[in-house]
Amino acid sequence: MNRYSMIIQWSDEDQLFLVTIPEFADRVIMPCTHGKTREEAIRNGEEVIEIYLEAWQVEGESIPEPSTLQIA
């Protein structure tokens, strides 16, 4: 399981759930994927994360660190 963040938001205009990945925001056009249901959007988001991570590794590019939430 990856540790990257996903923001899932409903778009009235598109009638879809749109997915953004905050850690990839300065390297990938956002939103990066979508789904007709929240579950489909999450699956698609996880797939996109894996695709980008594999591509960056193959190309020898740096891989963004996952964000962590600090709870006191």
PQR file of N, CA, C, O and H, with PARSE charges and radii, in Angstrom:
ATOM      1  N   MET A   1       0.856  -1.192   0.000 -0.4000 1.5000
ATOM      2  CA  MET A   1       0.000   0.000   0.000 -0.0000 2.0000
ATOM      3  C   MET A   1       0.890   1.239   0.000  0.5500 1.7000
ATOM      4  O   MET A   1       1.825   1.344   0.793 -0.5500 1.4000
ATOM      5  N   ASN A   2       0.595   2.152  -0.877 -0.4000 1.5000
ATOM      6  CA  ASN A   2       1.392   3.375  -0.913 -0.0000 2.0000
ATOM      7  C   ASN A   2       0.943   4.333   0.188  0.5500 1.7000
ATOM      8  O   ASN A   2      -0.134   4.170   0.762 -0.5500 1.4000
ATOM      9  H   ASN A   2      -0.164   2.067  -1.521  0.4000 1.0000
ATOM     10  N   ARG A   3       1.762   5.314   0.469 -0.4000 1.5000
ATOM     11  CA  ARG A   3       1.470   6.260   1.548 -0.0000 2.0000
ATOM     12  C   ARG A   3       1.225   7.661   1.013  0.5500 1.7000
ATOM     13  O   ARG A   3       1.327   8.631   1.764 -0.5500 1.4000
ATOM     14  H   ARG A   3       2.636   5.446   0.002  0.4000 1.0000
ATOM     15  N   TYR A   4       0.907   7.784  -0.250 -0.4000 1.5000
ATOM     16  CA  TYR A   4       0.666   9.092  -0.839 -0.0000 2.0000
ATOM     17  C   TYR A   4      -0.770   9.536  -0.580  0.5500 1.7000
ATOM     18  O   TYR A   4      -1.681   8.718  -0.455 -0.5500 1.4000
ATOM     19  H   TYR A   4       0.824   6.996  -0.860  0.4000 1.0000
ATOM     20  N   SER A   5      -0.944  10.850  -0.505 -0.4000 1.5000
ATOM     21  CA  SER A   5      -2.256  11.433  -0.252 -0.0000 2.0000
ATOM     22  C   SER A   5      -3.064  11.497  -1.541  0.5500 1.7000
ATOM     23  O   SER A   5      -2.515  11.677  -2.627 -0.5500 1.4000
ATOM     24  H   SER A   5      -0.204  11.514  -0.607  0.4000 1.0000
ATOM     25  N   MET A   6      -4.364  11.348  -1.403 -0.4000 1.5000
ATOM     26  CA  MET A   6      -5.282  11.567  -2.517 -0.0000 2.0000
ATOM     27  C   MET A   6      -6.417  12.444  -2.027  0.5500 1.7000
ATOM     28  O   MET A   6      -6.975  12.216  -0.954 -0.5500 1.4000
ATOM     29  H   MET A   6      -4.810  11.201  -0.520  0.4000 1.0000
ATOM     30  N   ILE A   7      -6.750  13.437  -2.813 -0.4000 1.5000
ATOM     31  CA  ILE A   7      -7.921  14.261  -2.531 -0.0000 2.0000
ATOM     32  C   ILE A   7      -8.964  13.893  -3.568  0.5500 1.7000
ATOM     33  O   ILE A   7      -8.718  13.984  -4.771 -0.5500 1.4000
ATOM     34  H   ILE A   7      -6.297  13.623  -3.685  0.4000 1.0000
ATOM     35  N   ILE A   8     -10.138  13.474  -3.092 -0.4000 1.5000
ATOM     36  CA  ILE A   8     -11.232  13.074  -3.970 -0.0000 2.0000
ATOM     37  C   ILE A   8     -12.323  14.128  -3.829  0.5500 1.7000
ATOM     38  O   ILE A   8     -12.832  14.362  -2.733 -0.5500 1.4000
ATOM     39  H   ILE A   8     -10.338  13.400  -2.115  0.4000 1.0000
ATOM     40  N   GLN A   9     -12.680  14.763  -4.944 -0.4000 1.5000
ATOM     41  CA  GLN A   9     -13.697  15.821  -4.914 -0.0000 2.0000
ATOM     42  C   GLN A   9     -14.709  15.598  -6.025  0.5500 1.7000
ATOM     43  O   GLN A   9     -14.347  15.214  -7.137 -0.5500 1.4000
ATOM     44  H   GLN A   9     -12.267  14.574  -5.834  0.4000 1.0000
ATOM     45  N   TRP A  10     -15.983  15.840  -5.719 -0.4000 1.5000
ATOM     46  CA  TRP A  10     -17.047  15.731  -6.705 -0.0000 2.0000
ATOM     47  C   TRP A  10     -17.037  16.972  -7.597  0.5500 1.7000
ATOM     48  O   TRP A  10     -16.889  18.094  -7.110 -0.5500 1.4000
ATOM     49  H   TRP A  10     -16.277  16.151  -4.815  0.4000 1.0000
ATOM     50  N   SER A  11     -17.195  16.765  -8.894 -0.4000 1.5000
ATOM     51  CA  SER A  11     -17.298  17.861  -9.851 -0.0000 2.0000
ATOM     52  C   SER A  11     -18.694  17.849 -10.467  0.5500 1.7000
ATOM     53  O   SER A  11     -19.039  16.932 -11.211 -0.5500 1.4000
ATOM     54  H   SER A  11     -17.316  15.854  -9.289  0.4000 1.0000
ATOM     55  N   ASP A  12     -19.503  18.877 -10.153 -0.4000 1.5000
ATOM     56  CA  ASP A  12     -20.825  18.993 -10.771 -0.0000 2.0000
ATOM     57  C   ASP A  12     -20.700  19.155 -12.281  0.5500 1.7000
ATOM     58  O   ASP A  12     -21.495  18.605 -13.044 -0.5500 1.4000
ATOM     59  H   ASP A  12     -19.222  19.622  -9.548  0.4000 1.0000
ATOM     60  N   GLU A  13     -19.697  19.913 -12.702 -0.4000 1.5000
ATOM     61  CA  GLU A  13     -19.492  20.173 -14.123 -0.0000 2.0000
ATOM     62  C   GLU A  13     -19.215  18.886 -14.898  0.5500 1.7000
ATOM     63  O   GLU A  13     -19.770  18.670 -15.976 -0.5500 1.4000
ATOM     64  H   GLU A  13     -19.051  20.360 -12.082  0.4000 1.0000
ATOM     65  N   ASP A  14     -18.351  18.032 -14.340 -0.4000 1.5000
ATOM     66  CA  ASP A  14     -17.963  16.795 -15.022 -0.0000 2.0000
ATOM     67  C   ASP A  14     -18.837  15.597 -14.650  0.5500 1.7000
ATOM     68  O   ASP A  14     -18.844  14.581 -15.346 -0.5500 1.4000
ATOM     69  H   ASP A  14     -17.901  18.207 -13.464  0.4000 1.0000
ATOM     70  N   GLN A  15     -19.579  15.731 -13.537 -0.4000 1.5000
ATOM     71  CA  GLN A  15     -20.370  14.624 -13.001 -0.0000 2.0000
ATOM     72  C   GLN A  15     -19.485  13.407 -12.711  0.5500 1.7000
ATOM     73  O   GLN A  15     -19.845  12.267 -13.003 -0.5500 1.4000
ATOM     74  H   GLN A  15     -19.573  16.556 -12.972  0.4000 1.0000
ATOM     75  N   LEU A  16     -18.317  13.691 -12.128 -0.4000 1.5000
ATOM     76  CA  LEU A  16     -17.332  12.671 -11.786 -0.0000 2.0000
ATOM     77  C   LEU A  16     -16.637  13.048 -10.482  0.5500 1.7000
ATOM     78  O   LEU A  16     -16.646  14.209 -10.073 -0.5500 1.4000
ATOM     79  H   LEU A  16     -18.025  14.617 -11.890  0.4000 1.0000
ATOM     80  N   PHE A  17     -16.039  12.057  -9.839 -0.4000 1.5000
ATOM     81  CA  PHE A  17     -15.146  12.305  -8.722 -0.0000 2.0000
ATOM     82  C   PHE A  17     -13.755  12.523  -9.303  0.5500 1.7000
ATOM     83  O   PHE A  17     -13.247  11.666 -10.026 -0.5500 1.4000
ATOM     84  H   PHE A  17     -16.032  11.113 -10.171  0.4000 1.0000
ATOM     85  N   LEU A  18     -13.136  13.656  -8.997 -0.4000 1.5000
ATOM     86  CA  LEU A  18     -11.808  13.992  -9.499 -0.0000 2.0000
ATOM     87  C   LEU A  18     -10.759  13.709  -8.431  0.5500 1.7000
ATOM     88  O   LEU A  18     -10.997  13.923  -7.242 -0.5500 1.4000
ATOM     89  H   LEU A  18     -13.548  14.352  -8.410  0.4000 1.0000
ATOM     90  N   VAL A  19      -9.610  13.232  -8.858 -0.4000 1.5000
ATOM     91  CA  VAL A  19      -8.539  12.839  -7.943 -0.0000 2.0000
ATOM     92  C   VAL A  19      -7.321  13.734  -8.153  0.5500 1.7000
ATOM     93  O   VAL A  19      -6.849  13.908  -9.277 -0.5500 1.4000
ATOM     94  H   VAL A  19      -9.417  13.058  -9.824  0.4000 1.0000
ATOM     95  N   THR A  20      -6.825  14.293  -7.065 -0.4000 1.5000
ATOM     96  CA  THR A  20      -5.549  14.994  -7.084 -0.0000 2.0000
ATOM     97  C   THR A  20      -4.625  14.321  -6.066  0.5500 1.7000
ATOM     98  O   THR A  20      -5.069  13.779  -5.054 -0.5500 1.4000
ATOM     99  H   THR A  20      -7.208  14.151  -6.152  0.4000 1.0000
ATOM    100  N   ILE A  21      -3.348  14.376  -6.364 -0.4000 1.5000
ATOM    101  CA  ILE A  21      -2.330  13.798  -5.477 -0.0000 2.0000
ATOM    102  C   ILE A  21      -1.400  14.943  -5.091  0.5500 1.7000
ATOM    103  O   ILE A  21      -0.531  15.323  -5.877 -0.5500 1.4000
ATOM    104  H   ILE A  21      -2.987  14.817  -7.186  0.4000 1.0000
ATOM    105  N   PRO A  22      -1.571  15.498  -3.886 -0.5600 1.5000
ATOM    106  CA  PRO A  22      -0.816  16.690  -3.495  0.2800 2.0000
ATOM    107  C   PRO A  22       0.698  16.574  -3.670  0.5500 1.7000
ATOM    108  O   PRO A  22       1.342  17.537  -4.088 -0.5500 1.4000
ATOM    109  N   GLU A  23       1.266  15.426  -3.362 -0.4000 1.5000
ATOM    110  CA  GLU A  23       2.713  15.266  -3.474 -0.0000 2.0000
ATOM    111  C   GLU A  23       3.220  15.334  -4.913  0.5500 1.7000
ATOM    112  O   GLU A  23       4.405  15.580  -5.140 -0.5500 1.4000
ATOM    113  H   GLU A  23       0.742  14.645  -3.023  0.4000 1.0000
ATOM    114  N   PHE A  24       2.339  15.120  -5.881 -0.4000 1.5000
ATOM    115  CA  PHE A  24       2.719  15.136  -7.292 -0.0000 2.0000
ATOM    116  C   PHE A  24       2.346  16.450  -7.977  0.5500 1.7000
ATOM    117  O   PHE A  24       2.597  16.607  -9.172 -0.5500 1.4000
ATOM    118  H   PHE A  24       1.377  14.920  -5.696  0.4000 1.0000
ATOM    119  N   ALA A  25       1.754  17.394  -7.247 -0.4000 1.5000
ATOM    120  CA  ALA A  25       1.154  18.595  -7.838 -0.0000 2.0000
ATOM    121  C   ALA A  25       2.103  19.427  -8.687  0.5500 1.7000
ATOM    122  O   ALA A  25       1.672  20.025  -9.672 -0.5500 1.4000
ATOM    123  H   ALA A  25       1.550  17.266  -6.277  0.4000 1.0000
ATOM    124  N   ASP A  26       3.394  19.482  -8.330 -0.4000 1.5000
ATOM    125  CA  ASP A  26       4.311  20.306  -9.115 -0.0000 2.0000
ATOM    126  C   ASP A  26       4.962  19.531 -10.258  0.5500 1.7000
ATOM    127  O   ASP A  26       5.803  20.073 -10.974 -0.5500 1.4000
ATOM    128  H   ASP A  26       3.744  18.996  -7.529  0.4000 1.0000
ATOM    129  N   ARG A  27       4.572  18.249 -10.433 -0.4000 1.5000
ATOM    130  CA  ARG A  27       5.164  17.437 -11.501 -0.0000 2.0000
ATOM    131  C   ARG A  27       4.133  16.848 -12.460  0.5500 1.7000
ATOM    132  O   ARG A  27       4.486  16.403 -13.552 -0.5500 1.4000
ATOM    133  H   ARG A  27       3.888  17.809  -9.851  0.4000 1.0000
ATOM    134  N   VAL A  28       2.848  16.843 -12.056 -0.4000 1.5000
ATOM    135  CA  VAL A  28       1.794  16.195 -12.830 -0.0000 2.0000
ATOM    136  C   VAL A  28       0.612  17.153 -12.938  0.5500 1.7000
ATOM    137  O   VAL A  28       0.287  17.852 -11.978 -0.5500 1.4000
ATOM    138  H   VAL A  28       2.561  17.204 -11.169  0.4000 1.0000
ATOM    139  N   ILE A  29      -0.027  17.186 -14.095 -0.4000 1.5000
ATOM    140  CA  ILE A  29      -1.224  18.017 -14.261 -0.0000 2.0000
ATOM    141  C   ILE A  29      -2.333  17.451 -13.383  0.5500 1.7000
ATOM    142  O   ILE A  29      -2.600  16.250 -13.395 -0.5500 1.4000
ATOM    143  H   ILE A  29       0.237  16.618 -14.875  0.4000 1.0000
ATOM    144  N   MET A  30      -2.970  18.330 -12.628 -0.4000 1.5000
ATOM    145  CA  MET A  30      -4.046  17.910 -11.727 -0.0000 2.0000
ATOM    146  C   MET A  30      -5.375  18.441 -12.221  0.5500 1.7000
ATOM    147  O   MET A  30      -5.389  19.505 -12.839 -0.5500 1.4000
ATOM    148  H   MET A  30      -2.753  19.306 -12.619  0.4000 1.0000
ATOM    149  N   PRO A  31      -6.496  17.769 -11.990 -0.5600 1.5000
ATOM    150  CA  PRO A  31      -6.565  16.449 -11.380  0.2800 2.0000
ATOM    151  C   PRO A  31      -5.952  15.405 -12.298  0.5500 1.7000
ATOM    152  O   PRO A  31      -5.934  15.566 -13.519 -0.5500 1.4000
ATOM    153  N   CYS A  32      -5.451  14.334 -11.698 -0.4000 1.5000
ATOM    154  CA  CYS A  32      -4.697  13.349 -12.481 -0.0000 2.0000
ATOM    155  C   CYS A  32      -5.556  12.186 -12.962  0.5500 1.7000
ATOM    156  O   CYS A  32      -5.164  11.473 -13.886 -0.5500 1.4000
ATOM    157  H   CYS A  32      -5.465  14.203 -10.707  0.4000 1.0000
ATOM    158  N   THR A  33      -6.714  11.983 -12.352 -0.4000 1.5000
ATOM    159  CA  THR A  33      -7.623  10.933 -12.813 -0.0000 2.0000
ATOM    160  C   THR A  33      -9.002  11.209 -12.243  0.5500 1.7000
ATOM    161  O   THR A  33      -9.222  12.236 -11.601 -0.5500 1.4000
ATOM    162  H   THR A  33      -7.032  12.562 -11.601  0.4000 1.0000
ATOM    163  N   HIS A  34      -9.925  10.297 -12.478 -0.4000 1.5000
ATOM    164  CA  HIS A  34     -11.309  10.490 -12.036 -0.0000 2.0000
ATOM    165  C   HIS A  34     -11.999   9.131 -11.947  0.5500 1.7000
ATOM    166  O   HIS A  34     -11.413   8.096 -12.263 -0.5500 1.4000
ATOM    167  H   HIS A  34      -9.747   9.463 -13.000  0.4000 1.0000
ATOM    168  N   GLY A  35     -13.246   9.161 -11.514 -0.4000 1.5000
ATOM    169  CA  GLY A  35     -14.067   7.955 -11.488 -0.0000 2.0000
ATOM    170  C   GLY A  35     -15.526   8.322 -11.393  0.5500 1.7000
ATOM    171  O   GLY A  35     -15.877   9.395 -10.900 -0.5500 1.4000
ATOM    172  H   GLY A  35     -13.721  10.002 -11.257  0.4000 1.0000
ATOM    173  N   LYS A  36     -16.378   7.432 -11.865 -0.4000 1.5000
ATOM    174  CA  LYS A  36     -17.826   7.658 -11.782 -0.0000 2.0000
ATOM    175  C   LYS A  36     -18.327   7.480 -10.357  0.5500 1.7000
ATOM    176  O   LYS A  36     -19.334   8.070  -9.965 -0.5500 1.4000
ATOM    177  H   LYS A  36     -16.093   6.561 -12.266  0.4000 1.0000
ATOM    178  N   THR A  37     -17.618   6.662  -9.583 -0.4000 1.5000
ATOM    179  CA  THR A  37     -17.926   6.475  -8.164 -0.0000 2.0000
ATOM    180  C   THR A  37     -16.680   6.818  -7.353  0.5500 1.7000
ATOM    181  O   THR A  37     -15.573   6.879  -7.889 -0.5500 1.4000
ATOM    182  H   THR A  37     -16.800   6.182  -9.902  0.4000 1.0000
ATOM    183  N   ARG A  38     -16.874   7.038  -6.060 -0.4000 1.5000
ATOM    184  CA  ARG A  38     -15.734   7.319  -5.176 -0.0000 2.0000
ATOM    185  C   ARG A  38     -14.758   6.139  -5.188  0.5500 1.7000
ATOM    186  O   ARG A  38     -13.543   6.334  -5.222 -0.5500 1.4000
ATOM    187  H   ARG A  38     -17.773   6.988  -5.624  0.4000 1.0000
ATOM    188  N   GLU A  39     -15.288   4.934  -5.159 -0.4000 1.5000
ATOM    189  CA  GLU A  39     -14.450   3.737  -5.154 -0.0000 2.0000
ATOM    190  C   GLU A  39     -13.626   3.633  -6.436  0.5500 1.7000
ATOM    191  O   GLU A  39     -12.438   3.311  -6.388 -0.5500 1.4000
ATOM    192  H   GLU A  39     -16.275   4.776  -5.130  0.4000 1.0000
ATOM    193  N   GLU A  40     -14.248   3.904  -7.576 -0.4000 1.5000
ATOM    194  CA  GLU A  40     -13.524   3.865  -8.845 -0.0000 2.0000
ATOM    195  C   GLU A  40     -12.437   4.940  -8.878  0.5500 1.7000
ATOM    196  O   GLU A  40     -11.333   4.694  -9.362 -0.5500 1.4000
ATOM    197  H   GLU A  40     -15.213   4.166  -7.616  0.4000 1.0000
ATOM    198  N   ALA A  41     -12.750   6.123  -8.364 -0.4000 1.5000
ATOM    199  CA  ALA A  41     -11.762   7.208  -8.326 -0.0000 2.0000
ATOM    200  C   ALA A  41     -10.559   6.815  -7.465  0.5500 1.7000
ATOM    201  O   ALA A  41      -9.417   7.092  -7.834 -0.5500 1.4000
ATOM    202  H   ALA A  41     -13.647   6.322  -7.971  0.4000 1.0000
ATOM    203  N   ILE A  42     -10.806   6.180  -6.336 -0.4000 1.5000
ATOM    204  CA  ILE A  42      -9.712   5.741  -5.461 -0.0000 2.0000
ATOM    205  C   ILE A  42      -8.855   4.697  -6.165  0.5500 1.7000
ATOM    206  O   ILE A  42      -7.627   4.785  -6.142 -0.5500 1.4000
ATOM    207  H   ILE A  42     -11.733   5.956  -6.036  0.4000 1.0000
ATOM    208  N   ARG A  43      -9.493   3.707  -6.790 -0.4000 1.5000
ATOM    209  CA  ARG A  43      -8.733   2.682  -7.522 -0.0000 2.0000
ATOM    210  C   ARG A  43      -7.889   3.315  -8.617  0.5500 1.7000
ATOM    211  O   ARG A  43      -6.718   2.973  -8.782 -0.5500 1.4000
ATOM    212  H   ARG A  43     -10.490   3.635  -6.808  0.4000 1.0000
ATOM    213  N   ASN A  44      -8.486   4.242  -9.367 -0.4000 1.5000
ATOM    214  CA  ASN A  44      -7.757   4.909 -10.444 -0.0000 2.0000
ATOM    215  C   ASN A  44      -6.612   5.748  -9.895  0.5500 1.7000
ATOM    216  O   ASN A  44      -5.535   5.794 -10.490 -0.5500 1.4000
ATOM    217  H   ASN A  44      -9.437   4.520  -9.232  0.4000 1.0000
ATOM    218  N   GLY A  45      -6.836   6.412  -8.764 -0.4000 1.5000
ATOM    219  CA  GLY A  45      -5.786   7.205  -8.136 -0.0000 2.0000
ATOM    220  C   GLY A  45      -4.611   6.344  -7.708  0.5500 1.7000
ATOM    221  O   GLY A  45      -3.457   6.715  -7.918 -0.5500 1.4000
ATOM    222  H   GLY A  45      -7.711   6.375  -8.281  0.4000 1.0000
ATOM    223  N   GLU A  46      -4.899   5.193  -7.107 -0.4000 1.5000
ATOM    224  CA  GLU A  46      -3.832   4.286  -6.690 -0.0000 2.0000
ATOM    225  C   GLU A  46      -3.054   3.776  -7.900  0.5500 1.7000
ATOM    226  O   GLU A  46      -1.832   3.639  -7.843 -0.5500 1.4000
ATOM    227  H   GLU A  46      -5.837   4.891  -6.936  0.4000 1.0000
ATOM    228  N   GLU A  47      -3.755   3.499  -8.985 -0.4000 1.5000
ATOM    229  CA  GLU A  47      -3.094   3.036 -10.202 -0.0000 2.0000
ATOM    230  C   GLU A  47      -2.178   4.119 -10.779  0.5500 1.7000
ATOM    231  O   GLU A  47      -1.059   3.830 -11.202 -0.5500 1.4000
ATOM    232  H   GLU A  47      -4.748   3.611  -9.031  0.4000 1.0000
ATOM    233  N   VAL A  48      -2.651   5.350 -10.794 -0.4000 1.5000
ATOM    234  CA  VAL A  48      -1.847   6.461 -11.307 -0.0000 2.0000
ATOM    235  C   VAL A  48      -0.585   6.653 -10.464  0.5500 1.7000
ATOM    236  O   VAL A  48       0.496   6.885 -11.004 -0.5500 1.4000
ATOM    237  H   VAL A  48      -3.561   5.585 -10.450  0.4000 1.0000
ATOM    238  N   ILE A  49      -0.725   6.555  -9.151 -0.4000 1.5000
ATOM    239  CA  ILE A  49       0.445   6.687  -8.271 -0.0000 2.0000
ATOM    240  C   ILE A  49       1.486   5.636  -8.641  0.5500 1.7000
ATOM    241  O   ILE A  49       2.664   5.957  -8.799 -0.5500 1.4000
ATOM    242  H   ILE A  49      -1.604   6.366  -8.713  0.4000 1.0000
ATOM    243  N   GLU A  50       1.060   4.396  -8.779 -0.4000 1.5000
ATOM    244  CA  GLU A  50       1.990   3.316  -9.110 -0.0000 2.0000
ATOM    245  C   GLU A  50       2.641   3.540 -10.471  0.5500 1.7000
ATOM    246  O   GLU A  50       3.841   3.315 -10.625 -0.5500 1.4000
ATOM    247  H   GLU A  50       0.103   4.136  -8.651  0.4000 1.0000
ATOM    248  N   ILE A  51       1.869   3.978 -11.453 -0.4000 1.5000
ATOM    249  CA  ILE A  51       2.403   4.222 -12.801 -0.0000 2.0000
ATOM    250  C   ILE A  51       3.482   5.294 -12.766  0.5500 1.7000
ATOM    251  O   ILE A  51       4.558   5.113 -13.336 -0.5500 1.4000
ATOM    252  H   ILE A  51       0.894   4.162 -11.328  0.4000 1.0000
ATOM    253  N   TYR A  52       3.196   6.415 -12.097 -0.4000 1.5000
ATOM    254  CA  TYR A  52       4.189   7.492 -12.022 -0.0000 2.0000
ATOM    255  C   TYR A  52       5.430   7.061 -11.262  0.5500 1.7000
ATOM    256  O   TYR A  52       6.547   7.353 -11.690 -0.5500 1.4000
ATOM    257  H   TYR A  52       2.322   6.562 -11.635  0.4000 1.0000
ATOM    258  N   LEU A  53       5.258   6.374 -10.143 -0.4000 1.5000
ATOM    259  CA  LEU A  53       6.421   5.936  -9.361 -0.0000 2.0000
ATOM    260  C   LEU A  53       7.311   5.003 -10.177  0.5500 1.7000
ATOM    261  O   LEU A  53       8.535   5.134 -10.162 -0.5500 1.4000
ATOM    262  H   LEU A  53       4.351   6.137  -9.795  0.4000 1.0000
ATOM    263  N   GLU A  54       6.701   4.070 -10.882 -0.4000 1.5000
ATOM    264  CA  GLU A  54       7.480   3.148 -11.723 -0.0000 2.0000
ATOM    265  C   GLU A  54       8.200   3.901 -12.838  0.5500 1.7000
ATOM    266  O   GLU A  54       9.374   3.641 -13.104 -0.5500 1.4000
ATOM    267  H   GLU A  54       5.706   3.963 -10.895  0.4000 1.0000
ATOM    268  N   ALA A  55       7.504   4.833 -13.491 -0.4000 1.5000
ATOM    269  CA  ALA A  55       8.108   5.592 -14.593 -0.0000 2.0000
ATOM    270  C   ALA A  55       9.273   6.436 -14.093  0.5500 1.7000
ATOM    271  O   ALA A  55      10.329   6.464 -14.726 -0.5500 1.4000
ATOM    272  H   ALA A  55       6.551   5.044 -13.274  0.4000 1.0000
ATOM    273  N   TRP A  56       9.099   7.121 -12.972 -0.4000 1.5000
ATOM    274  CA  TRP A  56      10.177   7.961 -12.439 -0.0000 2.0000
ATOM    275  C   TRP A  56      11.375   7.109 -12.048  0.5500 1.7000
ATOM    276  O   TRP A  56      12.521   7.516 -12.239 -0.5500 1.4000
ATOM    277  H   TRP A  56       8.242   7.099 -12.458  0.4000 1.0000
ATOM    278  N   GLN A  57      11.113   5.934 -11.503 -0.4000 1.5000
ATOM    279  CA  GLN A  57      12.217   5.050 -11.110 -0.0000 2.0000
ATOM    280  C   GLN A  57      12.987   4.591 -12.351  0.5500 1.7000
ATOM    281  O   GLN A  57      14.218   4.620 -12.363 -0.5500 1.4000
ATOM    282  H   GLN A  57      10.183   5.604 -11.348  0.4000 1.0000
ATOM    283  N   VAL A  58      12.275   4.173 -13.380 -0.4000 1.5000
ATOM    284  CA  VAL A  58      12.909   3.715 -14.622 -0.0000 2.0000
ATOM    285  C   VAL A  58      13.730   4.836 -15.260  0.5500 1.7000
ATOM    286  O   VAL A  58      14.822   4.599 -15.776 -0.5500 1.4000
ATOM    287  H   VAL A  58      11.276   4.149 -13.370  0.4000 1.0000
ATOM    288  N   GLU A  59      13.193   6.058 -15.219 -0.4000 1.5000
ATOM    289  CA  GLU A  59      13.869   7.202 -15.830 -0.0000 2.0000
ATOM    290  C   GLU A  59      14.965   7.792 -14.943  0.5500 1.7000
ATOM    291  O   GLU A  59      15.674   8.710 -15.353 -0.5500 1.4000
ATOM    292  H   GLU A  59      12.306   6.250 -14.799  0.4000 1.0000
ATOM    293  N   GLY A  60      15.099   7.261 -13.726 -0.4000 1.5000
ATOM    294  CA  GLY A  60      16.124   7.753 -12.815 -0.0000 2.0000
ATOM    295  C   GLY A  60      15.811   9.111 -12.223  0.5500 1.7000
ATOM    296  O   GLY A  60      16.711   9.806 -11.751 -0.5500 1.4000
ATOM    297  H   GLY A  60      14.522   6.515 -13.393  0.4000 1.0000
ATOM    298  N   GLU A  61      14.545   9.498 -12.243 -0.4000 1.5000
ATOM    299  CA  GLU A  61      14.134  10.784 -11.678 -0.0000 2.0000
ATOM    300  C   GLU A  61      13.892  10.644 -10.178  0.5500 1.7000
ATOM    301  O   GLU A  61      13.670   9.548  -9.664 -0.5500 1.4000
ATOM    302  H   GLU A  61      13.814   8.933 -12.627  0.4000 1.0000
ATOM    303  N   SER A  62      13.942  11.781  -9.494 -0.4000 1.5000
ATOM    304  CA  SER A  62      13.660  11.763  -8.063 -0.0000 2.0000
ATOM    305  C   SER A  62      12.179  11.459  -7.843  0.5500 1.7000
ATOM    306  O   SER A  62      11.322  11.820  -8.650 -0.5500 1.4000
ATOM    307  H   SER A  62      14.122  12.671  -9.911  0.4000 1.0000
ATOM    308  N   ILE A  63      11.911  10.796  -6.748 -0.4000 1.5000
ATOM    309  CA  ILE A  63      10.532  10.423  -6.411 -0.0000 2.0000
ATOM    310  C   ILE A  63      10.106  11.266  -5.215  0.5500 1.7000
ATOM    311  O   ILE A  63      10.801  11.296  -4.200 -0.5500 1.4000
ATOM    312  H   ILE A  63      12.608  10.503  -6.092  0.4000 1.0000
ATOM    313  N   PRO A  64       8.952  11.960  -5.328 -0.5600 1.5000
ATOM    314  CA  PRO A  64       8.487  12.777  -4.209  0.2800 2.0000
ATOM    315  C   PRO A  64       8.225  11.906  -2.956  0.5500 1.7000
ATOM    316  O   PRO A  64       7.765  10.769  -3.050 -0.5500 1.4000
ATOM    317  N   GLU A  65       8.531  12.475  -1.817 -0.4000 1.5000
ATOM    318  CA  GLU A  65       8.269  11.790  -0.552 -0.0000 2.0000
ATOM    319  C   GLU A  65       6.783  11.900  -0.220  0.5500 1.7000
ATOM    320  O   GLU A  65       6.170  12.939  -0.465 -0.5500 1.4000
ATOM    321  H   GLU A  65       8.906  13.399  -1.741  0.4000 1.0000
ATOM    322  N   PRO A  66       6.197  10.836   0.337 -0.5600 1.5000
ATOM    323  CA  PRO A  66       4.807  10.934   0.796  0.2800 2.0000
ATOM    324  C   PRO A  66       4.708  11.918   1.953  0.5500 1.7000
ATOM    325  O   PRO A  66       5.621  12.016   2.773 -0.5500 1.4000
ATOM    326  N   SER A  67       3.617  12.635   2.014 -0.4000 1.5000
ATOM    327  CA  SER A  67       3.362  13.529   3.143 -0.0000 2.0000
ATOM    328  C   SER A  67       2.941  12.704   4.347  0.5500 1.7000
ATOM    329  O   SER A  67       2.335  11.643   4.202 -0.5500 1.4000
ATOM    330  H   SER A  67       2.876  12.556   1.347  0.4000 1.0000
ATOM    331  N   THR A  68       3.262  13.193   5.526 -0.4000 1.5000
ATOM    332  CA  THR A  68       2.823  12.522   6.740 -0.0000 2.0000
ATOM    333  C   THR A  68       2.065  13.511   7.608  0.5500 1.7000
ATOM    334  O   THR A  68       2.350  14.709   7.616 -0.5500 1.4000
ATOM    335  H   THR A  68       3.755  14.056   5.644  0.4000 1.0000
ATOM    336  N   LEU A  69       1.106  12.988   8.327 -0.4000 1.5000
ATOM    337  CA  LEU A  69       0.307  13.793   9.236 -0.0000 2.0000
ATOM    338  C   LEU A  69       0.841  13.607  10.641  0.5500 1.7000
ATOM    339  O   LEU A  69       0.894  12.489  11.153 -0.5500 1.4000
ATOM    340  H   LEU A  69       0.874  12.015   8.321  0.4000 1.0000
ATOM    341  N   GLN A  70       1.231  14.694  11.254 -0.4000 1.5000
ATOM    342  CA  GLN A  70       1.767  14.649  12.608 -0.0000 2.0000
ATOM    343  C   GLN A  70       0.647  14.945  13.596  0.5500 1.7000
ATOM    344  O   GLN A  70       0.058  16.026  13.576 -0.5500 1.4000
ATOM    345  H   GLN A  70       1.187  15.602  10.838  0.4000 1.0000
ATOM    346  N   ILE A  71       0.364  13.992  14.448 -0.4000 1.5000
ATOM    347  CA  ILE A  71      -0.661  14.171  15.475 -0.0000 2.0000
ATOM    348  C   ILE A  71       0.043  14.218  16.816  0.5500 1.7000
ATOM    349  O   ILE A  71       0.803  13.318  17.173 -0.5500 1.4000
ATOM    350  H   ILE A  71       0.843  13.114  14.465  0.4000 1.0000
ATOM    351  N   ALA A  72      -0.225  15.285  17.551 -0.4000 1.5000
ATOM    352  CA  ALA A  72       0.463  15.472  18.842 -0.0000 2.0000
ATOM    353  C   ALA A  72       0.040  14.466  19.871  0.5500 1.7000
ATOM    354  O   ALA A  72       0.530  14.496  21.000 -0.5500 1.4000
ATOM    355  H   ALA A  72      -0.843  16.017  17.261  0.4000 1.0000
TER
END
